[in-house]
Amino acid sequence: MTEVHIILTRKEVLISRKPYASWREIQDEYDDYMASLGPWDTATATSWLDEEYSGLSPSAQDQIGAFLCSEQAVRTLSFVE
């Protein structure tokens, strides 16, 4: 089962499949780090994103699905413009 981290920065919301040991490791990677959640299974991550970010476009499910089918380690989520 693939697990993802949700990473909140000052500028964007990211999803990552990188295996982090702790939130401090994520904080060290992103200068504008604010918070992170996970690792979560994709259903939990999708549900949380749907509840917290109604402006995602495409939907959280579609963006996570496309991310998991890609080779990317990290992806920036997109919102309605």
N, CA, C and O of each residue as an XYZ file, in Angstrom:
324
protein
N       0.847     -1.183      0.000
C       0.000      0.000      0.000
C       0.890      1.242      0.000
O       1.834      1.342      0.784
N       0.583      2.168     -0.873
C       1.330      3.410     -0.952
C       0.797      4.391      0.074
O      -0.412      4.565      0.225
N       1.723      5.031      0.778
C       1.354      6.073      1.729
C       1.937      7.390      1.257
O       2.990      7.426      0.619
N       1.246      8.467      1.575
C       1.699      9.793      1.164
C       1.738     10.733      2.360
O       1.005     10.569      3.335
N       2.607     11.709      2.253
C       2.648     12.820      3.197
C       1.986     14.003      2.515
O       2.136     14.197      1.309
N       1.259     14.788      3.281
C       0.749     16.067      2.820
C       1.645     17.115      3.467
O       1.806     17.140      4.687
N       2.222     17.972      2.646
C       3.164     18.968      3.140
C       2.602     20.350      2.841
O       2.307     20.683      1.693
N       2.461     21.144      3.890
C       1.938     22.498      3.756
C       3.099     23.474      3.875
O       3.829     23.477      4.866
N       3.258     24.298      2.853
C       4.267     25.346      2.891
C       3.551     26.687      2.803
O       2.329     26.734      2.657
N       4.298     27.761      2.890
C       3.676     29.082      2.797
C       3.079     29.336      1.415
O       2.153     30.135      1.278
N       3.601     28.664      0.394
C       3.195     28.944     -0.985
C       2.326     27.867     -1.624
O       1.575     28.152     -2.557
N       2.419     26.626     -1.130
C       1.729     25.531     -1.826
C       1.445     24.362     -0.898
O       1.953     24.272      0.220
N       0.610     23.472     -1.416
C       0.310     22.211     -0.744
C       0.886     21.111     -1.632
O       0.620     21.058     -2.833
N       1.675     20.240     -1.020
C       2.358     19.180     -1.761
C       1.920     17.814     -1.247
O       1.498     17.669     -0.100
N       2.029     16.818     -2.120
C       1.930     15.433     -1.673
C       3.256     14.769     -2.040
O       3.853     15.048     -3.080
N       3.689     13.887     -1.155
C       4.988     13.255     -1.350
C       4.906     11.778     -0.989
O       4.210     11.387     -0.053
N       5.629     10.973     -1.749
C       5.732      9.552     -1.427
C       7.105      9.222     -0.830
O       7.430      8.055     -0.614
N       7.904     10.259     -0.569
C       9.221     10.033      0.022
C       9.062      9.455      1.428
O       8.151      9.844      2.159
N       9.935      8.536      1.805
C       9.863      7.947      3.151
C      10.621      8.807      4.172
O      11.832      8.657      4.331
N       9.926      9.684      4.844
C      10.546     10.546      5.841
C      10.529      9.873      7.213
O       9.569      9.189      7.570
N      11.597     10.074      7.970
C      11.679      9.517      9.319
C      10.869     10.350     10.314
O      10.349      9.817     11.293
N      10.764     11.662     10.062
C      10.010     12.538     10.952
C       9.669     13.833     10.234
O      10.156     14.102      9.136
N       8.820     14.632     10.875
C       8.447     15.923     10.302
C       9.655     16.849     10.224
O       9.706     17.732      9.368
N      10.619     16.656     11.103
C      11.818     17.504     11.075
C      12.606     17.309      9.774
O      13.192     18.255      9.248
N      12.614     16.106      9.275
C      13.285     15.833      8.004
C      12.594     16.580      6.859
O      13.256     17.100      5.961
N      11.274     16.628      6.900
C      10.514     17.371      5.891
C      10.791     18.868      6.050
O      10.996     19.571      5.060
N      10.796     19.348      7.286
C      11.061     20.756      7.548
C      12.427     21.166      7.008
O      12.580     22.263      6.469
N      13.406     20.301      7.149
C      14.747     20.599      6.646
C      14.783     20.695      5.121
O      15.636     21.383      4.560
N      13.860     20.008      4.454
C      13.832     19.992      2.989
C      13.150     21.218      2.381
O      13.466     21.609      1.257
N      12.219     21.825      3.117
C      11.435     22.946      2.589
C      11.639     24.194      3.447
O      11.268     24.214      4.621
N      12.224     25.226      2.862
C      12.508     26.460      3.595
C      11.247     27.125      4.133
O      11.273     27.723      5.208
N      10.145     27.025      3.394
C       8.902     27.681      3.803
C       7.901     26.701      4.423
O       6.690     26.916      4.363
N       8.418     25.629      5.016
C       7.607     24.590      5.670
C       6.722     25.200      6.758
O       7.154     26.061      7.523
N       5.477     24.733      6.805
C       4.557     25.137      7.867
C       4.097     23.933      8.687
O       4.074     23.988      9.917
N       3.727     22.834      8.000
C       3.241     21.636      8.692
C       3.238     20.472      7.715
O       3.334     20.650      6.501
N       3.126     19.277      8.280
C       2.986     18.090      7.436
C       2.110     17.072      8.143
O       2.010     17.050      9.370
N       1.487     16.240      7.345
C       0.599     15.190      7.851
C       0.982     13.880      7.197
O       1.384     13.851      6.034
N       0.860     12.813      7.934
C       1.146     11.504      7.376
C       2.390     10.888      7.963
O       2.986     11.415      8.902
N       2.770      9.769      7.396
C       2.251      9.196      6.154
C       0.844      8.624      6.340
O       0.532      7.987      7.346
N       0.030      8.871      5.352
C      -1.343      8.394      5.330
C      -1.579      7.530      4.107
O      -0.937      7.702      3.071
N      -2.520      6.589      4.245
C      -2.953      5.855      3.055
C      -3.702      6.838      2.167
O      -4.147      7.892      2.622
N      -3.834      6.486      0.918
C      -4.403      7.434     -0.045
C      -5.859      7.799      0.257
O      -6.279      8.923     -0.018
N      -6.627      6.874      0.814
C      -8.021      7.174      1.142
C      -8.104      8.230      2.242
O      -8.933      9.136      2.167
N      -7.262      8.123      3.251
C      -7.248      9.105      4.342
C      -6.769     10.453      3.829
O      -7.351     11.484      4.166
N      -5.719     10.463      3.021
C      -5.199     11.711      2.463
C      -6.252     12.387      1.590
O      -6.449     13.599      1.677
N      -6.924     11.613      0.756
C      -7.971     12.160     -0.113
C      -9.102     12.753      0.706
O      -9.570     13.855      0.421
N      -9.537     12.031      1.715
C     -10.625     12.501      2.565
C     -10.258     13.804      3.267
O     -11.065     14.733      3.308
N      -9.055     13.879      3.816
C      -8.622     15.087      4.508
C      -8.550     16.265      3.540
O      -9.024     17.357      3.853
N      -7.965     16.049      2.379
C      -7.869     17.124      1.389
C      -9.248     17.602      0.952
O      -9.459     18.804      0.787
N     -10.191     16.678      0.762
C     -11.552     17.055      0.382
C     -12.208     17.928      1.451
O     -12.926     18.875      1.130
N     -11.960     17.608      2.721
C     -12.550     18.368      3.826
C     -11.904     19.742      3.989
O     -12.592     20.719      4.282
N     -10.610     19.818      3.803
C      -9.874     21.053      4.079
C      -9.730     21.987      2.877
O      -9.581     23.196      3.050
N      -9.772     21.443      1.678
C      -9.498     22.240      0.478
C     -10.553     21.981     -0.589
O     -10.372     21.130     -1.461
N     -11.636     22.708     -0.515
C     -12.721     22.519     -1.481
C     -12.352     23.058     -2.866
O     -13.034     22.748     -3.844
N     -11.295     23.853     -2.966
C     -10.929     24.467     -4.239
C      -9.949     23.671     -5.078
O      -9.418     24.196     -6.056
N      -9.691     22.414     -4.724
C      -8.787     21.598     -5.534
C      -9.401     21.329     -6.901
O     -10.582     20.997     -7.007
N      -8.605     21.472     -7.929
C      -9.084     21.187     -9.275
C      -7.916     20.704    -10.126
O      -6.967     21.455    -10.352
N      -7.972     19.466    -10.598
C      -9.001     18.455    -10.409
C      -9.143     18.040     -8.939
O      -8.424     18.544     -8.077
N     -10.054     17.139     -8.665
C     -10.350     16.705     -7.308
C      -9.119     16.080     -6.650
O      -8.168     15.691     -7.328
N      -9.154     15.992     -5.330
C      -8.063     15.356     -4.579
C      -7.848     13.922     -5.066
O      -6.712     13.488     -5.253
N      -8.933     13.198     -5.266
C      -8.835     11.813     -5.724
C      -8.122     11.736     -7.075
O      -7.250     10.890     -7.273
N      -8.490     12.609     -7.993
C      -7.858     12.611     -9.322
C      -6.384     12.992     -9.249
O      -5.544     12.388     -9.917
N      -6.073     14.003     -8.429
C      -4.677     14.433     -8.331
C      -3.802     13.379     -7.659
O      -2.677     13.140     -8.096
N      -4.300     12.755     -6.616
C      -3.528     11.697     -5.957
C      -3.395     10.498     -6.883
O      -2.324      9.897     -6.962
N      -4.462     10.144     -7.582
C      -4.405      9.029     -8.527
C      -3.373      9.253     -9.620
O      -2.594      8.352     -9.932
N      -3.361     10.445    -10.204
C      -2.382     10.771    -11.240
C      -0.966     10.749    -10.677
O      -0.037     10.289    -11.341
N      -0.801     11.241     -9.464
C       0.501     11.242     -8.800
C       1.014      9.818     -8.610
O       2.182      9.532     -8.874
N       0.146      8.935     -8.155
C       0.559      7.554     -7.901
C       0.903      6.805     -9.186
O       1.690      5.859     -9.162
N       0.319      7.221    -10.302
C       0.620      6.599    -11.593
C       1.880      7.190    -12.236
O       2.359      6.681    -13.249
N       2.405      8.245    -11.655
C       3.575      8.908    -12.213
C       4.852      8.418    -11.535
O       4.817      7.621    -10.597
N       5.956      8.908    -12.030
C       7.262      8.609    -11.437
C       7.664      9.675    -10.419
O       8.714      9.560     -9.787
N       6.846     10.701    -10.259
C       7.181     11.810     -9.372
C       7.278     11.354     -7.923
O       6.530     10.482     -7.482
N       8.211     11.957     -7.188
C       8.317     11.710     -5.743
C       7.497     12.730     -4.965
O       7.024     12.455     -3.863
N       7.333     13.932     -5.565
C       6.591     15.018     -4.934
C       5.773     15.715     -6.006
O       6.215     15.862     -7.146
N       4.580     16.142     -5.628
C       3.716     16.857     -6.579
C       3.033     18.017     -5.869
O       2.574     17.882     -4.735
N       2.970     19.149     -6.545
C       2.234     20.305     -6.045
C       0.782     20.158     -6.446
O       0.477     19.919     -7.614
N      -0.127     20.300     -5.471
C      -1.553     20.209     -5.775
C      -2.011     21.477     -6.461
O      -1.498     22.561     -6.184
N      -2.981     21.345     -7.361
C      -3.503     22.501     -8.076
C      -4.902     22.834     -7.597
O      -5.675     21.966     -7.192
N      -5.199     24.130     -7.658
C      -6.469     24.661     -7.194
C      -7.172     25.408     -8.309
O      -6.552     25.773     -9.308
N      -8.471     25.637     -8.139
C      -9.247     26.429     -9.091
C      -8.622     27.812     -9.155
O      -8.323     28.413     -8.123
N      -8.431     28.304    -10.342
C      -7.786     29.623    -10.515
C      -8.802     30.728    -10.444
O      -8.448     31.901    -10.568
